[in-house]
Amino acid sequence: MDEELVEGSDSWALAGLPGRVPVTSYLASRYAAQYRVIVDVLLAEQDNSLTGLSYDEIAAAVSIRLAKVLSVQLAEELAADDAWKLEDRLRQLVQWEVLTSWQEPARSGEDFLRRRDRFQLTPAAARLHSFLSDPQLQDEAAEGDLTLAPRAIHDRLAAFAEAVRKQRFVDAAGEFQQVITLHQAMATAARGWQRGLAHALSGGPDEAKQDMLWRTLQAYVSMWGEQVDVNSPRIAELVEELTPLLSASTWRACVRAALADEVPESLVESQVERWTHTWTALVAWFAWPAGQARRLRRQLRDLVAPWARNMYILMDSAGSVTRRPELLHLAAALEQAPSDQEAWRIWHTAAGVFSARHLQLPADSPDDLALPWAVAPAAPVTARYRRQGARAAVGRRPMTPNYADGKAAAARARRAARAERSEAAVALGQRTGTRIASWEALSRAEFELLLDLVGAVRRTGRTIDGRRTAVSPDGQWEVSLTVEQDAGSAVVKTGDGGFVTRDWTFEMRHL
């Protein structure tokens, strides 16, 4: 048949190393879609039928499935296709060890006249196709069942410890068997996370990898993040307390209580080894300061930074701006132009009436440098330019705006303002003890500083015998304004005009 693979001599396989797995052949066959529909039907019916499906039942189930996912007309066309031969497909699946077939016993004369073949998926094919159907949904469903697994392990260990102390080995065995089940489920989920992280962190970031990282983070936070942090110290205390009590005889007593009396000694030894292995794994997970649970938590914590960085890279450079539609419209307009002059006019309008310099490529000879581009010989275009020339954003990610010059200018302006204010403070300090009416014109900086000082005195100043004192807003100067009995008004002259105020006696002291 055309689906069968041609066998050849393989020295690696002859050396005894694992080779082809026939159960996966239906996925790479020419009629893979037909095979997968049959396997989908049998996998879905495993929940309802424990004894497989007959030929007629498979044919009816396939028709129903096609009618659900396709239109009625298309389903009928596929069923009438000459390539659709259910009997041949089932026989080939049996040869590939995807299906197991057997015949029902004939109990009447009619049974000899009908097809008595029944088909069921092999365990390997069922596990493989279950994973292929929807691995993400299966992982999420398995993780959802373990939301309270660390807390359940602590509760079961507490009951196990109480049963061991009271030597109720039957109860102890029942509690520890639940611990084993929870531990295996948690280990399976952790292995799935590790595989996903290893794949998602390898190579460059893309949308699928970022989605996998995000789902892994969400699964950890919702399932283990809080539970492990809360219950790890409590589990560690129970493990440390119970370890001296769990001798070899105690383990054998627990295993014996869980098994029948007639079981062979080899089975008891294997179960004791399995139980002690689970206990050692729990110690490694929760008891040590650098336990596996804490290491996994740190690994997921360190994953947040690369995940956010990769998301920034994808959002910053994912949608490369392309001018391809505009170039196509321009080419169409040039092609439809009624004359060469009109085509040149369209071109100059689109190019901004600048001389065209499309490609900066070396000329074949020095004489070609003086030729116009319209009559010059064609220059070679590299494959990289053909692939990326239509895009406006190629190569490295665009740099973020450089604000260094603006920051430097702002720093220079602040330093100049501080120097000017310091000079104004020195100039005003030289006027201490004088009346404002006797002052000469003030500079802008001196006037602004005077307004700040007068405002501070008027807002927070204390008045003692007609003398108001306050501290400047920057805490560097103490200013006093005294009103004499014969004081009138004064005009402070500035370059922008005058300021009328009372004729105070101005005093200023540096703190």
Buried (B, 14 or more C-beta within 10 A) or exposed (E): EEBEEEEEEEEEEEEEEEEEEEBBBBBEBEBEEBBBBBBBBBBEBBEEBEEBBBBEBBBEBBBEBBBEEEEEEEBBEBBEEEEBEBEBBBBBBBBBBBBBBEEBEEEEEEEEEEEBBBBBBBEBBBEBBBEBBEEEEEBEEBBEEBBBBBBBBBBBBBBBBEBBEEEBBEBBBBBBBBBBBBBEBBBBBBEBBEEBBEEBBEEEBEEEBBEBBBBBBEBBEEBBBEBBEEBBEBBBBBBEEBEEEBEEEBBBBBBBBBEEEEEEEEEBEEBBEEBBEBBEBBBEBBBBEEBBBBEBBEEBEEBEEEBEEBBEBBEEBEEEEEEEEEEEEBEEBBEEBEEEEEBEEBBEEBEEEEEEEEEEEEEEEEEEEEEEEEEBEEBEEEEEEEEEBBEEBBEEEEEEEEEEEEEEEEEEEEEEEEEBBEBBBEBBBEBEEEBBBEBEEBBEBBBBBBEBBBBBBEEEBEEEEEBBBBBBEEEEBBBBBBBEEEBEEBEBEBEEEEBEBEBBBBBBEEE
